[in-house]
Amino acid sequence: MTVLMVLFWAVLIGGGVALVRYFSGTRHHQQPGPQWPSGESRDGGGQDRRAENLLAERFARGEIDEDEYKRRLTTLREHR
């Protein structure tokens, strides 16, 4: 009986955590449609800046290390 109670609460808490993570996922942080900061055209430097921002976000989240960040940033800036 005790095992079933512990299992019940584990499933209940796990489900709550899963729902919170699902509803607070990255899809809520994105703006609908393309966004260009003021002063940048659609085909201008906006794409380069966007690529650098995405790279910086990956570095900030810890998905890539500092060496990989610097290498990719250099590559991006060389191919402008």
Secondary structure, DSSP 8 states (H G I E B T S, - for coil): -HHHHHHHHHHHHHHHHHHHHHHTSGGGTS-SS----TT--TTTTHHHHHHHHHHHHHHHHTSS-HHHHHHHHHHHHHT-
